[in-house]
């Protein structure tokens, strides 16, 4: 019984932590996108180089990949938590 309760608490806390990380990564991703858009505007005005635009784009892509991976981990963690509670079949149906 104690082992089950500890597993439930662990899954719940993991889900909370992943949600906080997900929120932070969403903000980070938005900021990288803004930086990319600004750099593209500077490039179009002739004040930047293609190297810098590519660098900003790579950072934005990497940020997006981290967001997507964390999102999938978060969703899996939610399912693990519901599974530990024994209510997963009701949610899936």
PDB file of N, CA, C and O in Angstrom:
ATOM      1  N   UNK A   1       0.824  -1.190   0.000  1.00  0.00           N
ATOM      2  CA  UNK A   1       0.000   0.000   0.000  1.00  0.00           C
ATOM      3  C   UNK A   1       0.867   1.251   0.000  1.00  0.00           C
ATOM      4  O   UNK A   1       0.603   2.187  -0.755  1.00  0.00           O
ATOM      5  N   UNK A   2       1.885   1.275   0.828  1.00  0.00           N
ATOM      6  CA  UNK A   2       2.776   2.432   0.906  1.00  0.00           C
ATOM      7  C   UNK A   2       3.540   2.598  -0.406  1.00  0.00           C
ATOM      8  O   UNK A   2       3.765   3.714  -0.875  1.00  0.00           O
ATOM      9  N   UNK A   3       3.928   1.474  -0.982  1.00  0.00           N
ATOM     10  CA  UNK A   3       4.655   1.515  -2.246  1.00  0.00           C
ATOM     11  C   UNK A   3       3.791   2.146  -3.343  1.00  0.00           C
ATOM     12  O   UNK A   3       4.285   2.932  -4.152  1.00  0.00           O
ATOM     13  N   UNK A   4       2.520   1.805  -3.364  1.00  0.00           N
ATOM     14  CA  UNK A   4       1.593   2.360  -4.344  1.00  0.00           C
ATOM     15  C   UNK A   4       1.397   3.868  -4.131  1.00  0.00           C
ATOM     16  O   UNK A   4       1.390   4.640  -5.090  1.00  0.00           O
ATOM     17  N   UNK A   5       1.240   4.272  -2.882  1.00  0.00           N
ATOM     18  CA  UNK A   5       1.078   5.694  -2.588  1.00  0.00           C
ATOM     19  C   UNK A   5       2.321   6.488  -2.966  1.00  0.00           C
ATOM     20  O   UNK A   5       2.217   7.602  -3.479  1.00  0.00           O
ATOM     21  N   UNK A   6       3.487   5.923  -2.716  1.00  0.00           N
ATOM     22  CA  UNK A   6       4.730   6.592  -3.103  1.00  0.00           C
ATOM     23  C   UNK A   6       4.832   6.725  -4.614  1.00  0.00           C
ATOM     24  O   UNK A   6       5.268   7.760  -5.118  1.00  0.00           O
ATOM     25  N   UNK A   7       4.436   5.689  -5.336  1.00  0.00           N
ATOM     26  CA  UNK A   7       4.444   5.750  -6.799  1.00  0.00           C
ATOM     27  C   UNK A   7       3.481   6.818  -7.295  1.00  0.00           C
ATOM     28  O   UNK A   7       3.805   7.563  -8.220  1.00  0.00           O
ATOM     29  N   UNK A   8       2.301   6.901  -6.690  1.00  0.00           N
ATOM     30  CA  UNK A   8       1.339   7.921  -7.089  1.00  0.00           C
ATOM     31  C   UNK A   8       1.887   9.325  -6.851  1.00  0.00           C
ATOM     32  O   UNK A   8       1.761  10.201  -7.707  1.00  0.00           O
ATOM     33  N   UNK A   9       2.494   9.532  -5.685  1.00  0.00           N
ATOM     34  CA  UNK A   9       3.074  10.845  -5.382  1.00  0.00           C
ATOM     35  C   UNK A   9       4.210  11.183  -6.352  1.00  0.00           C
ATOM     36  O   UNK A   9       4.353  12.327  -6.785  1.00  0.00           O
ATOM     37  N   UNK A  10       5.000  10.186  -6.678  1.00  0.00           N
ATOM     38  CA  UNK A  10       6.110  10.398  -7.608  1.00  0.00           C
ATOM     39  C   UNK A  10       5.585  10.784  -8.987  1.00  0.00           C
ATOM     40  O   UNK A  10       6.077  11.735  -9.595  1.00  0.00           O
ATOM     41  N   UNK A  11       4.595  10.055  -9.481  1.00  0.00           N
ATOM     42  CA  UNK A  11       4.017  10.378 -10.788  1.00  0.00           C
ATOM     43  C   UNK A  11       3.376  11.755 -10.782  1.00  0.00           C
ATOM     44  O   UNK A  11       3.512  12.513 -11.742  1.00  0.00           O
ATOM     45  N   UNK A  12       2.683  12.076  -9.708  1.00  0.00           N
ATOM     46  CA  UNK A  12       2.030  13.381  -9.607  1.00  0.00           C
ATOM     47  C   UNK A  12       3.068  14.508  -9.601  1.00  0.00           C
ATOM     48  O   UNK A  12       2.923  15.495 -10.323  1.00  0.00           O
ATOM     49  N   UNK A  13       4.103  14.356  -8.792  1.00  0.00           N
ATOM     50  CA  UNK A  13       5.137  15.399  -8.713  1.00  0.00           C
ATOM     51  C   UNK A  13       5.885  15.528 -10.031  1.00  0.00           C
ATOM     52  O   UNK A  13       6.223  16.634 -10.453  1.00  0.00           O
ATOM     53  N   UNK A  14       6.141  14.411 -10.673  1.00  0.00           N
ATOM     54  CA  UNK A  14       6.798  14.433 -11.977  1.00  0.00           C
ATOM     55  C   UNK A  14       5.944  15.183 -12.992  1.00  0.00           C
ATOM     56  O   UNK A  14       6.465  15.950 -13.803  1.00  0.00           O
ATOM     57  N   UNK A  15       4.646  14.963 -12.948  1.00  0.00           N
ATOM     58  CA  UNK A  15       3.740  15.659 -13.856  1.00  0.00           C
ATOM     59  C   UNK A  15       3.763  17.161 -13.597  1.00  0.00           C
ATOM     60  O   UNK A  15       3.797  17.948 -14.543  1.00  0.00           O
ATOM     61  N   UNK A  16       3.746  17.563 -12.348  1.00  0.00           N
ATOM     62  CA  UNK A  16       3.795  18.981 -12.002  1.00  0.00           C
ATOM     63  C   UNK A  16       5.103  19.606 -12.488  1.00  0.00           C
ATOM     64  O   UNK A  16       5.099  20.694 -13.063  1.00  0.00           O
ATOM     65  N   UNK A  17       6.206  18.924 -12.260  1.00  0.00           N
ATOM     66  CA  UNK A  17       7.507  19.438 -12.698  1.00  0.00           C
ATOM     67  C   UNK A  17       7.586  19.570 -14.215  1.00  0.00           C
ATOM     68  O   UNK A  17       8.112  20.557 -14.729  1.00  0.00           O
ATOM     69  N   UNK A  18       7.067  18.586 -14.922  1.00  0.00           N
ATOM     70  CA  UNK A  18       7.078  18.651 -16.383  1.00  0.00           C
ATOM     71  C   UNK A  18       6.188  19.777 -16.892  1.00  0.00           C
ATOM     72  O   UNK A  18       6.518  20.423 -17.887  1.00  0.00           O
ATOM     73  N   UNK A  19       5.067  20.020 -16.225  1.00  0.00           N
ATOM     74  CA  UNK A  19       4.189  21.130 -16.623  1.00  0.00           C
ATOM     75  C   UNK A  19       4.895  22.466 -16.449  1.00  0.00           C
ATOM     76  O   UNK A  19       4.782  23.342 -17.306  1.00  0.00           O
ATOM     77  N   UNK A  20       5.621  22.631 -15.352  1.00  0.00           N
ATOM     78  CA  UNK A  20       6.379  23.864 -15.143  1.00  0.00           C
ATOM     79  C   UNK A  20       7.470  24.023 -16.199  1.00  0.00           C
ATOM     80  O   UNK A  20       7.690  25.120 -16.711  1.00  0.00           O
ATOM     81  N   UNK A  21       8.142  22.937 -16.518  1.00  0.00           N
ATOM     82  CA  UNK A  21       9.158  22.981 -17.572  1.00  0.00           C
ATOM     83  C   UNK A  21       8.534  23.313 -18.917  1.00  0.00           C
ATOM     84  O   UNK A  21       9.096  24.072 -19.707  1.00  0.00           O
ATOM     85  N   UNK A  22       7.380  22.743 -19.164  1.00  0.00           N
ATOM     86  CA  UNK A  22       6.677  22.985 -20.421  1.00  0.00           C
ATOM     87  C   UNK A  22       6.292  24.451 -20.558  1.00  0.00           C
ATOM     88  O   UNK A  22       6.439  25.036 -21.631  1.00  0.00           O
ATOM     89  N   UNK A  23       5.802  25.045 -19.478  1.00  0.00           N
ATOM     90  CA  UNK A  23       5.449  26.465 -19.509  1.00  0.00           C
ATOM     91  C   UNK A  23       6.680  27.332 -19.782  1.00  0.00           C
ATOM     92  O   UNK A  23       6.616  28.282 -20.562  1.00  0.00           O
ATOM     93  N   UNK A  24       7.786  27.003 -19.142  1.00  0.00           N
ATOM     94  CA  UNK A  24       9.017  27.753 -19.348  1.00  0.00           C
ATOM     95  C   UNK A  24       9.527  27.587 -20.779  1.00  0.00           C
ATOM     96  O   UNK A  24       9.971  28.556 -21.395  1.00  0.00           O
ATOM     97  N   UNK A  25       9.467  26.384 -21.301  1.00  0.00           N
ATOM     98  CA  UNK A  25       9.913  26.147 -22.675  1.00  0.00           C
ATOM     99  C   UNK A  25       9.020  26.846 -23.691  1.00  0.00           C
ATOM    100  O   UNK A  25       9.498  27.257 -24.749  1.00  0.00           O
ATOM    101  N   UNK A  26       7.741  26.987 -23.391  1.00  0.00           N
ATOM    102  CA  UNK A  26       6.843  27.705 -24.296  1.00  0.00           C
ATOM    103  C   UNK A  26       7.249  29.174 -24.390  1.00  0.00           C
ATOM    104  O   UNK A  26       7.268  29.751 -25.477  1.00  0.00           O
ATOM    105  N   UNK A  27       7.567  29.766 -23.264  1.00  0.00           N
ATOM    106  CA  UNK A  27       8.015  31.167 -23.256  1.00  0.00           C
ATOM    107  C   UNK A  27       9.350  31.294 -23.987  1.00  0.00           C
ATOM    108  O   UNK A  27       9.548  32.214 -24.781  1.00  0.00           O
ATOM    109  N   UNK A  28      10.253  30.370 -23.714  1.00  0.00           N
ATOM    110  CA  UNK A  28      11.562  30.382 -24.373  1.00  0.00           C
ATOM    111  C   UNK A  28      11.406  30.249 -25.878  1.00  0.00           C
ATOM    112  O   UNK A  28      12.068  30.952 -26.641  1.00  0.00           O
ATOM    113  N   UNK A  29      10.535  29.353 -26.302  1.00  0.00           N
ATOM    114  CA  UNK A  29      10.294  29.142 -27.722  1.00  0.00           C
ATOM    115  C   UNK A  29       9.743  30.414 -28.369  1.00  0.00           C
ATOM    116  O   UNK A  29      10.164  30.786 -29.464  1.00  0.00           O
ATOM    117  N   UNK A  30       8.816  31.071 -27.704  1.00  0.00           N
ATOM    118  CA  UNK A  30       8.259  32.322 -28.228  1.00  0.00           C
ATOM    119  C   UNK A  30       9.334  33.397 -28.346  1.00  0.00           C
ATOM    120  O   UNK A  30       9.362  34.152 -29.318  1.00  0.00           O
ATOM    121  N   UNK A  31      10.210  33.460 -27.363  1.00  0.00           N
ATOM    122  CA  UNK A  31      11.287  34.451 -27.402  1.00  0.00           C
ATOM    123  C   UNK A  31      12.270  34.180 -28.547  1.00  0.00           C
ATOM    124  O   UNK A  31      12.704  35.107 -29.231  1.00  0.00           O
ATOM    125  N   UNK A  32      12.615  32.914 -28.747  1.00  0.00           N
ATOM    126  CA  UNK A  32      13.491  32.577 -29.876  1.00  0.00           C
ATOM    127  C   UNK A  32      12.826  32.919 -31.206  1.00  0.00           C
ATOM    128  O   UNK A  32      13.493  33.383 -32.130  1.00  0.00           O
ATOM    129  N   UNK A  33      11.531  32.695 -31.307  1.00  0.00           N
ATOM    130  CA  UNK A  33      10.813  33.027 -32.543  1.00  0.00           C
ATOM    131  C   UNK A  33      10.817  34.539 -32.775  1.00  0.00           C
ATOM    132  O   UNK A  33      10.998  34.993 -33.905  1.00  0.00           O
ATOM    133  N   UNK A  34      10.619  35.312 -31.717  1.00  0.00           N
ATOM    134  CA  UNK A  34      10.671  36.777 -31.842  1.00  0.00           C
ATOM    135  C   UNK A  34      12.054  37.239 -32.283  1.00  0.00           C
ATOM    136  O   UNK A  34      12.187  38.124 -33.128  1.00  0.00           O
ATOM    137  N   UNK A  35      13.090  36.622 -31.694  1.00  0.00           N
ATOM    138  CA  UNK A  35      14.452  36.983 -32.095  1.00  0.00           C
ATOM    139  C   UNK A  35      14.700  36.648 -33.562  1.00  0.00           C
ATOM    140  O   UNK A  35      15.341  37.421 -34.274  1.00  0.00           O
ATOM    141  N   UNK A  36      14.205  35.516 -34.012  1.00  0.00           N
ATOM    142  CA  UNK A  36      14.349  35.127 -35.410  1.00  0.00           C
ATOM    143  C   UNK A  36      13.628  36.119 -36.321  1.00  0.00           C
ATOM    144  O   UNK A  36      14.184  36.564 -37.325  1.00  0.00           O
ATOM    145  N   UNK A  37      12.399  36.459 -35.968  1.00  0.00           N
ATOM    146  CA  UNK A  37      11.638  37.409 -36.790  1.00  0.00           C
ATOM    147  C   UNK A  37      12.336  38.772 -36.858  1.00  0.00           C
ATOM    148  O   UNK A  37      12.388  39.398 -37.916  1.00  0.00           O
ATOM    149  N   UNK A  38      12.868  39.220 -35.725  1.00  0.00           N
ATOM    150  CA  UNK A  38      13.574  40.510 -35.700  1.00  0.00           C
ATOM    151  C   UNK A  38      14.839  40.445 -36.548  1.00  0.00           C
ATOM    152  O   UNK A  38      15.161  41.389 -37.270  1.00  0.00           O
ATOM    153  N   UNK A  39      15.551  39.329 -36.457  1.00  0.00           N
ATOM    154  CA  UNK A  39      16.785  39.189 -37.232  1.00  0.00           C
ATOM    155  C   UNK A  39      16.482  39.129 -38.727  1.00  0.00           C
ATOM    156  O   UNK A  39      17.240  39.665 -39.536  1.00  0.00           O
ATOM    157  N   UNK A  40      15.379  38.480 -39.097  1.00  0.00           N
ATOM    158  CA  UNK A  40      14.985  38.440 -40.509  1.00  0.00           C
ATOM    159  C   UNK A  40      14.624  39.832 -41.008  1.00  0.00           C
ATOM    160  O   UNK A  40      14.938  40.191 -42.143  1.00  0.00           O
ATOM    161  N   UNK A  41      13.967  40.614 -40.161  1.00  0.00           N
ATOM    162  CA  UNK A  41      13.639  41.994 -40.540  1.00  0.00           C
ATOM    163  C   UNK A  41      14.917  42.807 -40.730  1.00  0.00           C
ATOM    164  O   UNK A  41      15.026  43.593 -41.671  1.00  0.00           O
ATOM    165  N   UNK A  42      15.888  42.612 -39.826  1.00  0.00           N
ATOM    166  CA  UNK A  42      17.170  43.312 -39.969  1.00  0.00           C
ATOM    167  C   UNK A  42      17.885  42.868 -41.244  1.00  0.00           C
ATOM    168  O   UNK A  42      18.491  43.685 -41.938  1.00  0.00           O
ATOM    169  N   UNK A  43      17.813  41.580 -41.546  1.00  0.00           N
ATOM    170  CA  UNK A  43      18.452  41.069 -42.763  1.00  0.00           C
ATOM    171  C   UNK A  43      17.809  41.671 -44.001  1.00  0.00           C
ATOM    172  O   UNK A  43      18.499  42.059 -44.943  1.00  0.00           O
ATOM    173  N   UNK A  44      16.485  41.746 -43.996  1.00  0.00           N
ATOM    174  CA  UNK A  44      15.787  42.333 -45.134  1.00  0.00           C
ATOM    175  C   UNK A  44      16.117  43.814 -45.304  1.00  0.00           C
ATOM    176  O   UNK A  44      16.063  44.343 -46.414  1.00  0.00           O
ATOM    177  N   UNK A  45      16.456  44.477 -44.207  1.00  0.00           N
ATOM    178  CA  UNK A  45      16.839  45.884 -44.259  1.00  0.00           C
ATOM    179  C   UNK A  45      18.329  46.045 -44.574  1.00  0.00           C
ATOM    180  O   UNK A  45      18.812  47.168 -44.715  1.00  0.00           O
ATOM    181  N   UNK A  46      19.057  44.937 -44.683  1.00  0.00           N
ATOM    182  CA  UNK A  46      20.469  44.984 -45.013  1.00  0.00           C
ATOM    183  C   UNK A  46      21.377  45.222 -43.828  1.00  0.00           C
ATOM    184  O   UNK A  46      22.539  45.590 -44.005  1.00  0.00           O
ATOM    185  N   UNK A  47      20.872  45.020 -42.620  1.00  0.00           N
ATOM    186  CA  UNK A  47      21.659  45.299 -41.413  1.00  0.00           C
ATOM    187  C   UNK A  47      22.136  44.034 -40.709  1.00  0.00           C
ATOM    188  O   UNK A  47      22.699  44.122 -39.618  1.00  0.00           O
ATOM    189  N   UNK A  48      21.929  42.872 -41.297  1.00  0.00           N
ATOM    190  CA  UNK A  48      22.329  41.624 -40.669  1.00  0.00           C
ATOM    191  C   UNK A  48      22.870  40.683 -41.733  1.00  0.00           C
ATOM    192  O   UNK A  48      22.778  40.951 -42.931  1.00  0.00           O
ATOM    193  N   UNK A  49      23.439  39.573 -41.267  1.00  0.00           N
ATOM    194  CA  UNK A  49      23.977  38.593 -42.207  1.00  0.00           C
ATOM    195  C   UNK A  49      23.137  37.322 -42.176  1.00  0.00           C
ATOM    196  O   UNK A  49      22.405  37.056 -41.223  1.00  0.00           O
ATOM    197  N   UNK A  50      23.265  36.563 -43.227  1.00  0.00           N
ATOM    198  CA  UNK A  50      22.535  35.306 -43.325  1.00  0.00           C
ATOM    199  C   UNK A  50      22.994  34.323 -42.252  1.00  0.00           C
ATOM    200  O   UNK A  50      22.197  33.519 -41.769  1.00  0.00           O
ATOM    201  N   UNK A  51      24.268  34.381 -41.877  1.00  0.00           N
ATOM    202  CA  UNK A  51      24.799  33.525 -40.830  1.00  0.00           C
ATOM    203  C   UNK A  51      24.045  33.738 -39.508  1.00  0.00           C
ATOM    204  O   UNK A  51      23.698  32.774 -38.825  1.00  0.00           O
ATOM    205  N   UNK A  52      23.801  34.977 -39.164  1.00  0.00           N
ATOM    206  CA  UNK A  52      23.104  35.270 -37.906  1.00  0.00           C
ATOM    207  C   UNK A  52      21.649  34.816 -37.986  1.00  0.00           C
ATOM    208  O   UNK A  52      21.107  34.290 -37.015  1.00  0.00           O
ATOM    209  N   UNK A  53      21.020  35.018 -39.136  1.00  0.00           N
ATOM    210  CA  UNK A  53      19.636  34.555 -39.311  1.00  0.00           C
ATOM    211  C   UNK A  53      19.572  33.039 -39.160  1.00  0.00           C
ATOM    212  O   UNK A  53      18.685  32.520 -38.483  1.00  0.00           O
ATOM    213  N   UNK A  54      20.505  32.328 -39.787  1.00  0.00           N
ATOM    214  CA  UNK A  54      20.534  30.872 -39.674  1.00  0.00           C
ATOM    215  C   UNK A  54      20.780  30.422 -38.235  1.00  0.00           C
ATOM    216  O   UNK A  54      20.187  29.448 -37.770  1.00  0.00           O
ATOM    217  N   UNK A  55      21.649  31.131 -37.546  1.00  0.00           N
ATOM    218  CA  UNK A  55      21.928  30.807 -36.154  1.00  0.00           C
ATOM    219  C   UNK A  55      20.675  30.964 -35.296  1.00  0.00           C
ATOM    220  O   UNK A  55      20.369  30.102 -34.472  1.00  0.00           O
ATOM    221  N   UNK A  56      19.961  32.054 -35.491  1.00  0.00           N
ATOM    222  CA  UNK A  56      18.714  32.276 -34.738  1.00  0.00           C
ATOM    223  C   UNK A  56      17.669  31.212 -35.073  1.00  0.00           C
ATOM    224  O   UNK A  56      16.928  30.756 -34.202  1.00  0.00           O
ATOM    225  N   UNK A  57      17.623  30.828 -36.338  1.00  0.00           N
ATOM    226  CA  UNK A  57      16.658  29.815 -36.745  1.00  0.00           C
ATOM    227  C   UNK A  57      16.987  28.452 -36.132  1.00  0.00           C
ATOM    228  O   UNK A  57      16.084  27.726 -35.717  1.00  0.00           O
ATOM    229  N   UNK A  58      18.262  28.108 -36.075  1.00  0.00           N
ATOM    230  CA  UNK A  58      18.664  26.847 -35.450  1.00  0.00           C
ATOM    231  C   UNK A  58      18.306  26.824 -33.968  1.00  0.00           C
ATOM    232  O   UNK A  58      17.836  25.807 -33.459  1.00  0.00           O
ATOM    233  N   UNK A  59      18.526  27.934 -33.278  1.00  0.00           N
ATOM    234  CA  UNK A  59      18.165  28.014 -31.861  1.00  0.00           C
ATOM    235  C   UNK A  59      16.660  27.852 -31.674  1.00  0.00           C
ATOM    236  O   UNK A  59      16.214  27.183 -30.742  1.00  0.00           O
ATOM    237  N   UNK A  60      15.883  28.461 -32.556  1.00  0.00           N
ATOM    238  CA  UNK A  60      14.429  28.339 -32.469  1.00  0.00           C
ATOM    239  C   UNK A  60      13.994  26.887 -32.717  1.00  0.00           C
ATOM    240  O   UNK A  60      13.117  26.372 -32.022  1.00  0.00           O
ATOM    241  N   UNK A  61      14.604  26.237 -33.697  1.00  0.00           N
ATOM    242  CA  UNK A  61      14.273  24.837 -33.995  1.00  0.00           C
ATOM    243  C   UNK A  61      14.637  23.928 -32.818  1.00  0.00           C
ATOM    244  O   UNK A  61      13.866  23.043 -32.446  1.00  0.00           O
ATOM    245  N   UNK A  62      15.813  24.153 -32.239  1.00  0.00           N
ATOM    246  CA  UNK A  62      16.222  23.357 -31.075  1.00  0.00           C
ATOM    247  C   UNK A  62      15.254  23.565 -29.911  1.00  0.00           C
ATOM    248  O   UNK A  62      14.899  22.618 -29.210  1.00  0.00           O
ATOM    249  N   UNK A  63      14.839  24.798 -29.719  1.00  0.00           N
ATOM    250  CA  UNK A  63      13.886  25.106 -28.652  1.00  0.00           C
ATOM    251  C   UNK A  63      12.551  24.405 -28.904  1.00  0.00           C
ATOM    252  O   UNK A  63      11.933  23.879 -27.978  1.00  0.00           O
ATOM    253  N   UNK A  64      12.122  24.403 -30.135  1.00  0.00           N
ATOM    254  CA  UNK A  64      10.864  23.750 -30.495  1.00  0.00           C
ATOM    255  C   UNK A  64      10.951  22.241 -30.266  1.00  0.00           C
ATOM    256  O   UNK A  64       9.999  21.626 -29.786  1.00  0.00           O
ATOM    257  N   UNK A  65      12.091  21.650 -30.609  1.00  0.00           N
ATOM    258  CA  UNK A  65      12.283  20.215 -30.383  1.00  0.00           C
ATOM    259  C   UNK A  65      12.220  19.875 -28.896  1.00  0.00           C
ATOM    260  O   UNK A  65      11.606  18.881 -28.508  1.00  0.00           O
ATOM    261  N   UNK A  66      12.858  20.704 -28.062  1.00  0.00           N
ATOM    262  CA  UNK A  66      12.808  20.475 -26.612  1.00  0.00           C
ATOM    263  C   UNK A  66      11.376  20.585 -26.100  1.00  0.00           C
ATOM    264  O   UNK A  66      10.950  19.806 -25.247  1.00  0.00           O
ATOM    265  N   UNK A  67      10.638  21.558 -26.629  1.00  0.00           N
ATOM    266  CA  UNK A  67       9.245  21.738 -26.215  1.00  0.00           C
ATOM    267  C   UNK A  67       8.422  20.501 -26.566  1.00  0.00           C
ATOM    268  O   UNK A  67       7.655  20.005 -25.741  1.00  0.00           O
ATOM    269  N   UNK A  68       8.582  20.010 -27.782  1.00  0.00           N
ATOM    270  CA  UNK A  68       7.807  18.850 -28.239  1.00  0.00           C
ATOM    271  C   UNK A  68       8.160  17.607 -27.417  1.00  0.00           C
ATOM    272  O   UNK A  68       7.271  16.845 -27.038  1.00  0.00           O
ATOM    273  N   UNK A  69       9.441  17.399 -27.141  1.00  0.00           N
ATOM    274  CA  UNK A  69       9.848  16.241 -26.338  1.00  0.00           C
ATOM    275  C   UNK A  69       9.293  16.349 -24.919  1.00  0.00           C
ATOM    276  O   UNK A  69       8.792  15.367 -24.370  1.00  0.00           O
ATOM    277  N   UNK A  70       9.380  17.527 -24.330  1.00  0.00           N
ATOM    278  CA  UNK A  70       8.858  17.719 -22.978  1.00  0.00           C
ATOM    279  C   UNK A  70       7.344  17.559 -22.959  1.00  0.00           C
ATOM    280  O   UNK A  70       6.789  17.026 -21.998  1.00  0.00           O
ATOM    281  N   UNK A  71       6.671  18.015 -24.015  1.00  0.00           N
ATOM    282  CA  UNK A  71       5.221  17.862 -24.088  1.00  0.00           C
ATOM    283  C   UNK A  71       4.830  16.387 -24.130  1.00  0.00           C
ATOM    284  O   UNK A  71       3.886  15.974 -23.456  1.00  0.00           O
ATOM    285  N   UNK A  72       5.551  15.598 -24.917  1.00  0.00           N
ATOM    286  CA  UNK A  72       5.229  14.165 -24.978  1.00  0.00           C
ATOM    287  C   UNK A  72       5.528  13.483 -23.642  1.00  0.00           C
ATOM    288  O   UNK A  72       4.780  12.604 -23.213  1.00  0.00           O
ATOM    289  N   UNK A  73       6.624  13.887 -22.981  1.00  0.00           N
ATOM    290  CA  UNK A  73       6.925  13.348 -21.651  1.00  0.00           C
ATOM    291  C   UNK A  73       5.845  13.725 -20.647  1.00  0.00           C
ATOM    292  O   UNK A  73       5.459  12.918 -19.801  1.00  0.00           O
ATOM    293  N   UNK A  74       5.363  14.958 -20.748  1.00  0.00           N
ATOM    294  CA  UNK A  74       4.300  15.438 -19.862  1.00  0.00           C
ATOM    295  C   UNK A  74       3.020  14.627 -20.049  1.00  0.00           C
ATOM    296  O   UNK A  74       2.401  14.205 -19.072  1.00  0.00           O
ATOM    297  N   UNK A  75       2.626  14.411 -21.298  1.00  0.00           N
ATOM    298  CA  UNK A  75       1.416  13.623 -21.569  1.00  0.00           C
ATOM    299  C   UNK A  75       1.567  12.189 -21.080  1.00  0.00           C
ATOM    300  O   UNK A  75       0.627  11.611 -20.536  1.00  0.00           O
ATOM    301  N   UNK A  76       2.750  11.619 -21.272  1.00  0.00           N
ATOM    302  CA  UNK A  76       3.007  10.253 -20.794  1.00  0.00           C
ATOM    303  C   UNK A  76       2.954  10.207 -19.272  1.00  0.00           C
ATOM    304  O   UNK A  76       2.444   9.250 -18.690  1.00  0.00           O
ATOM    305  N   UNK A  77       3.482  11.242 -18.632  1.00  0.00           N
ATOM    306  CA  UNK A  77       3.469  11.301 -17.172  1.00  0.00           C
ATOM    307  C   UNK A  77       2.038  11.371 -16.639  1.00  0.00           C
ATOM    308  O   UNK A  77       1.723  10.765 -15.615  1.00  0.00           O
ATOM    309  N   UNK A  78       1.187  12.101 -17.326  1.00  0.00           N
ATOM    310  CA  UNK A  78      -0.229  12.167 -16.929  1.00  0.00           C
ATOM    311  C   UNK A  78      -0.856  10.781 -17.008  1.00  0.00           C
ATOM    312  O   UNK A  78      -1.569  10.362 -16.096  1.00  0.00           O
ATOM    313  N   UNK A  79      -0.590  10.078 -18.092  1.00  0.00           N
ATOM    314  CA  UNK A  79      -1.139   8.727 -18.244  1.00  0.00           C
ATOM    315  C   UNK A  79      -0.579   7.776 -17.189  1.00  0.00           C
ATOM    316  O   UNK A  79      -1.305   6.930 -16.666  1.00  0.00           O
ATOM    317  N   UNK A  80       0.703   7.911 -16.877  1.00  0.00           N
ATOM    318  CA  UNK A  80       1.295   7.078 -15.821  1.00  0.00           C
ATOM    319  C   UNK A  80       0.610   7.348 -14.482  1.00  0.00           C
ATOM    320  O   UNK A  80       0.343   6.422 -13.716  1.00  0.00           O
ATOM    321  N   UNK A  81       0.329   8.620 -14.208  1.00  0.00           N
ATOM    322  CA  UNK A  81      -0.335   8.979 -12.956  1.00  0.00           C
ATOM    323  C   UNK A  81      -1.740   8.374 -12.899  1.00  0.00           C
ATOM    324  O   UNK A  81      -2.122   7.769 -11.897  1.00  0.00           O
ATOM    325  N   UNK A  82      -2.506   8.542 -13.983  1.00  0.00           N
ATOM    326  CA  UNK A  82      -3.853   7.956 -13.998  1.00  0.00           C
ATOM    327  C   UNK A  82      -3.806   6.439 -13.898  1.00  0.00           C
ATOM    328  O   UNK A  82      -4.662   5.820 -13.265  1.00  0.00           O
ATOM    329  N   UNK A  83      -2.797   5.847 -14.531  1.00  0.00           N
ATOM    330  CA  UNK A  83      -2.647   4.391 -14.447  1.00  0.00           C
ATOM    331  C   UNK A  83      -2.378   3.961 -13.012  1.00  0.00           C
ATOM    332  O   UNK A  83      -2.905   2.950 -12.547  1.00  0.00           O
ATOM    333  N   UNK A  84      -1.545   4.743 -12.308  1.00  0.00           N
ATOM    334  CA  UNK A  84      -1.234   4.399 -10.919  1.00  0.00           C
ATOM    335  C   UNK A  84      -2.469   4.539 -10.010  1.00  0.00           C
ATOM    336  O   UNK A  84      -2.569   3.878  -8.977  1.00  0.00           O
ATOM    337  N   UNK A  85      -3.392   5.400 -10.412  1.00  0.00           N
ATOM    338  CA  UNK A  85      -4.641   5.552  -9.651  1.00  0.00           C
ATOM    339  C   UNK A  85      -5.675   4.476  -9.991  1.00  0.00           C
ATOM    340  O   UNK A  85      -6.663   4.293  -9.280  1.00  0.00           O
ATOM    341  N   UNK A  86      -5.421   3.769 -11.100  1.00  0.00           N
ATOM    342  CA  UNK A  86      -6.351   2.712 -11.519  1.00  0.00           C
ATOM    343  C   UNK A  86      -7.539   3.233 -12.288  1.00  0.00           C
ATOM    344  O   UNK A  86      -8.544   2.531 -12.401  1.00  0.00           O
ATOM    345  N   UNK A  87      -7.461   4.460 -12.832  1.00  0.00           N
ATOM    346  CA  UNK A  87      -8.607   5.018 -13.569  1.00  0.00           C
ATOM    347  C   UNK A  87      -8.303   5.239 -15.045  1.00  0.00           C
ATOM    348  O   UNK A  87      -9.077   5.893 -15.743  1.00  0.00           O
ATOM    349  N   UNK A  88      -7.206   4.712 -15.520  1.00  0.00           N
ATOM    350  CA  UNK A  88      -6.849   4.894 -16.910  1.00  0.00           C
ATOM    351  C   UNK A  88      -7.891   4.333 -17.879  1.00  0.00           C
ATOM    352  O   UNK A  88      -8.198   5.000 -18.867  1.00  0.00           O
ATOM    353  N   UNK A  89      -8.453   3.137 -17.646  1.00  0.00           N
ATOM    354  CA  UNK A  89      -9.439   2.620 -18.603  1.00  0.00           C
ATOM    355  C   UNK A  89     -10.653   3.549 -18.788  1.00  0.00           C
ATOM    356  O   UNK A  89     -11.183   3.662 -19.894  1.00  0.00           O
ATOM    357  N   UNK A  90     -11.087   4.205 -17.719  1.00  0.00           N
ATOM    358  CA  UNK A  90     -12.234   5.124 -17.835  1.00  0.00           C
ATOM    359  C   UNK A  90     -11.873   6.350 -18.668  1.00  0.00           C
ATOM    360  O   UNK A  90     -12.715   6.879 -19.394  1.00  0.00           O
ATOM    361  N   UNK A  91     -10.632   6.801 -18.565  1.00  0.00           N
ATOM    362  CA  UNK A  91     -10.207   7.988 -19.308  1.00  0.00           C
ATOM    363  C   UNK A  91     -10.021   7.663 -20.775  1.00  0.00           C
ATOM    364  O   UNK A  91     -10.390   8.461 -21.637  1.00  0.00           O
ATOM    365  N   UNK A  92      -9.458   6.510 -21.073  1.00  0.00           N
ATOM    366  CA  UNK A  92      -9.186   6.121 -22.450  1.00  0.00           C
ATOM    367  C   UNK A  92     -10.489   5.892 -23.222  1.00  0.00           C
ATOM    368  O   UNK A  92     -10.573   6.216 -24.407  1.00  0.00           O
ATOM    369  N   UNK A  93     -11.495   5.341 -22.559  1.00  0.00           N
ATOM    370  CA  UNK A  93     -12.766   5.088 -23.233  1.00  0.00           C
ATOM    371  C   UNK A  93     -13.459   6.375 -23.382  1.00  0.00           C
ATOM    372  O   UNK A  93     -14.562   6.422 -23.926  1.00  0.00           O
TER     373      UNK A  93
END
